[in-house]
Amino acid sequence: MTIPDPQSLKWPADRAVLLVHGVGSAKPGDYDPLVAQVTSALAGQPRPYAVYMFYYDYINEWFS
């Protein structure tokens, strides 16, 4: 498994959602539909907020 290039996203406020995944072959973009659903579910919440993805498979591989 190759480690992807680091990504950064400007933190727009003091609210954030962190989605943590570790399913073996996940890569950036695989969870775009999930991010769209989360964004839709939070449509009525105060803004701004950020949605971040964390793929722990890369951390597991690094430790091993």
PEMO-V942348 format. One record per backbone hydrogen bond with DSSP energy under -1.0 kcal/mol. CO is the residue of the C=O (numbers start at 1). NH is the residue of the N-H. Records with the same first field share a line. If there is no record, write none. Layout:
CO: NH, NH
//
This chain:
15: 50
17: 52
19: 54
21: 56
23: 25
27: 30
29: 32
31: 35
32: 36
33: 37
34: 38
35: 39
36: 40
37: 41
38: 42
40: 43
42: 45
50: 17
52: 19
54: 21
55: 58
56: 60
57: 61
58: 62
59: 63
60: 64
//
